[in-house]
Amino acid sequence: MRFGGDSRKMEAMSQKRQWWNPGWSVKVWAMVAFLVLPTLAFAVWVLAEAGGETAIDPGVQALAEGNAGGAVIAISGTEHTSYHSPGPLPSADAPREDGRLTLVWFTGPSCAACAEMGFVHSAMADFRDEVVTVEKAVDRDSADERLGVRGVPALVVLDAEGAEIARVEDAEGMSEAEFRGWVATWVGTQIEG
């Protein structure tokens, strides 16, 4: 009889307990709070900081495709949408047949300074006859390693055989007027020379 009585008592106890009150001691509840609350706070912070993804602008994508002379891949990120050109850069083994220069704009989807340079595609539309402009997302391409680029945004100009003509390693803060002046300088030098 004693066994049956214990069984009913245990059954009654299990019915009284709820998921939120498993009979844990204060120490156990303190350990759970110590582990859960910082994790929850970190998750809320990450969500607040991430802020979603940037929008893909069809107009800018069309400009980027026109400047690159082919399709680009729009990669939206937390700070910048990169209009990545997947094609190879010119080299001595595979030079550009049309003889045009290539401006390589190195960016990244998490680069806020790259977003501030959104004028690059519209500015380079004025130089399409002389320059092919490609944007390379450094997380999708190894051209930055090949050219020794150490940060974004960066600008590198190549001749038709892939030799470097000009470079701006840290283009952060460059205004549209400064950019246009820089482009006009090396485009004019190459046309005259």
C-alpha positions as CSV (number, residue, x, y, z in Angstrom):
1,M,0.0,0.0,0.0
2,R,2.8,2.3,0.8
3,F,4.1,2.1,-2.8
4,G,0.7,3.0,-4.2
5,G,0.4,5.9,-1.9
6,D,3.8,7.3,-3.0
7,S,2.8,6.9,-6.6
8,R,-0.3,9.0,-6.1
9,K,1.6,11.6,-4.1
10,M,4.2,11.8,-7.0
11,E,1.5,12.1,-9.5
12,A,-0.2,14.9,-7.6
13,M,3.1,16.7,-7.3
14,S,3.8,16.4,-11.0
15,Q,0.4,17.9,-11.8
16,K,1.0,20.8,-9.5
17,R,4.3,21.8,-11.2
18,Q,4.1,23.9,-14.3
19,W,6.8,24.5,-16.9
20,W,7.7,27.8,-15.3
21,N,8.0,26.3,-11.8
22,P,9.9,23.1,-12.0
23,G,10.9,23.3,-8.3
24,W,14.4,24.8,-8.9
25,S,16.2,26.4,-6.1
26,V,17.1,30.1,-6.1
27,K,20.7,29.3,-7.0
28,V,19.6,27.5,-10.2
29,W,17.3,30.3,-11.2
30,A,20.2,32.8,-10.6
31,M,22.5,30.7,-12.9
32,V,19.8,30.5,-15.6
33,A,19.3,34.3,-15.4
34,F,23.1,34.8,-15.5
35,L,23.3,32.8,-18.7
36,V,20.1,33.8,-20.5
37,L,19.9,37.5,-19.9
38,P,23.3,38.5,-21.4
39,T,22.6,36.2,-24.4
40,L,19.2,37.9,-24.9
41,A,20.8,41.3,-24.5
42,F,23.5,40.5,-27.1
43,A,20.8,39.2,-29.6
44,V,18.8,42.5,-29.2
45,W,22.0,44.5,-29.8
46,V,22.9,42.6,-32.9
47,L,19.4,43.1,-34.3
48,A,19.5,46.8,-33.6
49,E,23.0,47.2,-35.1
50,A,22.4,45.1,-38.3
51,G,19.6,47.5,-39.5
52,G,18.7,45.3,-42.4
53,E,20.1,45.4,-46.0
54,T,20.5,48.2,-48.4
55,A,18.2,48.5,-51.4
56,I,19.2,47.5,-54.9
57,D,18.7,50.6,-57.2
58,P,17.8,49.5,-60.8
59,G,19.0,52.8,-62.2
60,V,22.5,52.4,-60.6
61,Q,22.6,48.8,-61.7
62,A,21.9,49.9,-65.3
63,L,24.7,52.5,-65.0
64,A,27.1,49.9,-63.5
65,E,26.3,47.5,-66.4
66,G,26.8,50.2,-69.0
67,N,30.1,51.2,-67.4
68,A,31.4,47.6,-67.1
69,G,30.2,46.6,-70.6
70,G,28.3,43.6,-69.2
71,A,26.2,42.1,-66.5
72,V,26.8,42.9,-62.8
73,I,25.7,41.2,-59.7
74,A,23.9,43.4,-57.1
75,I,25.0,42.4,-53.6
76,S,23.1,44.2,-50.9
77,G,24.7,44.6,-47.5
78,T,24.2,46.4,-44.3
79,E,25.9,49.6,-45.5
80,H,26.3,49.5,-49.3
81,T,25.0,47.7,-52.3
82,S,27.9,46.5,-54.4
83,Y,27.3,46.2,-58.2
84,H,30.0,43.6,-58.6
85,S,31.4,42.9,-62.0
86,P,32.3,39.2,-62.1
87,G,34.5,39.4,-65.3
88,P,38.3,39.2,-65.3
89,L,40.5,42.2,-65.3
90,P,42.8,42.8,-68.2
91,S,46.3,41.3,-68.0
92,A,49.3,40.8,-70.2
93,D,48.0,37.4,-71.2
94,A,44.5,38.7,-71.8
95,P,44.6,42.4,-72.7
96,R,41.6,44.5,-73.6
97,E,41.1,44.4,-77.3
98,D,39.6,47.8,-77.5
99,G,42.6,49.4,-75.8
100,R,40.5,51.2,-73.1
101,L,41.6,51.8,-69.5
102,T,39.9,49.9,-66.6
103,L,39.0,51.7,-63.4
104,V,38.5,49.1,-60.6
105,W,36.5,50.3,-57.7
106,F,37.0,48.0,-54.7
107,T,34.0,48.0,-52.3
108,G,32.3,45.8,-49.8
109,P,28.6,45.4,-48.7
110,S,29.5,46.5,-45.1
111,C,31.5,49.6,-46.2
112,A,29.7,52.8,-45.2
113,A,32.4,54.9,-46.9
114,C,31.6,53.0,-50.2
115,A,28.0,54.1,-49.9
116,E,29.1,57.7,-49.6
117,M,30.9,57.3,-53.0
118,G,27.7,56.3,-54.8
119,F,28.5,58.9,-57.4
120,V,31.3,56.7,-59.0
121,H,28.9,55.0,-61.5
122,S,27.2,58.2,-62.6
123,A,30.5,60.1,-62.9
124,M,32.2,57.3,-64.9
125,A,29.3,57.2,-67.4
126,D,30.8,60.4,-68.8
127,F,34.1,58.6,-69.5
128,R,32.7,55.4,-71.1
129,D,34.5,55.9,-74.4
130,E,37.9,55.9,-72.7
131,V,37.4,53.8,-69.5
132,V,35.7,50.6,-68.5
133,T,34.6,50.9,-64.9
134,V,34.1,47.8,-62.8
135,E,33.1,47.5,-59.1
136,K,34.7,44.6,-57.3
137,A,33.2,43.4,-54.0
138,V,36.3,42.2,-52.1
139,D,34.3,39.4,-50.5
140,R,33.4,37.9,-53.9
141,D,36.7,38.4,-55.9
142,S,40.4,38.0,-55.4
143,A,41.4,40.9,-57.6
144,D,42.2,43.0,-54.5
145,E,44.8,40.4,-53.4
146,R,46.3,40.3,-56.9
147,L,46.6,44.1,-56.9
148,G,47.7,44.4,-53.3
149,V,44.7,46.4,-52.1
150,R,44.5,46.5,-48.4
151,G,41.2,48.3,-47.7
152,V,38.0,49.6,-49.1
153,P,37.0,51.9,-50.7
154,A,40.0,51.8,-53.1
155,L,40.5,52.8,-56.7
156,V,43.0,51.3,-59.1
157,V,43.4,52.2,-62.8
158,L,44.8,49.6,-65.2
159,D,45.9,50.0,-68.8
160,A,44.7,47.6,-71.6
161,E,47.4,45.1,-70.6
162,G,46.6,45.2,-66.9
163,A,49.6,47.4,-65.8
164,E,48.7,49.9,-63.0
165,I,48.5,53.5,-64.0
166,A,47.0,55.2,-60.9
167,R,45.8,54.3,-57.4
168,V,43.9,55.8,-54.5
169,E,44.4,53.3,-51.7
170,D,42.1,55.0,-49.1
171,A,39.3,56.8,-51.0
172,E,37.2,57.4,-47.9
173,G,35.9,60.9,-47.8
174,M,36.7,61.6,-51.5
175,S,34.1,64.1,-52.9
176,E,32.6,63.8,-56.4
177,A,34.6,66.9,-57.5
178,E,37.8,65.4,-56.2
179,F,37.0,62.1,-57.9
180,R,36.2,63.7,-61.3
181,G,39.4,65.8,-61.1
182,W,41.5,62.7,-60.3
183,V,39.8,60.8,-63.2
184,A,40.3,63.7,-65.7
185,T,44.0,63.8,-64.8
186,W,44.9,60.2,-65.7
187,V,42.4,60.0,-68.6
188,G,43.9,63.1,-70.1
189,T,47.5,61.8,-69.6
190,Q,46.6,58.6,-71.4
191,I,44.8,60.2,-74.3
192,E,47.6,62.7,-74.9
193,G,50.4,60.1,-74.3
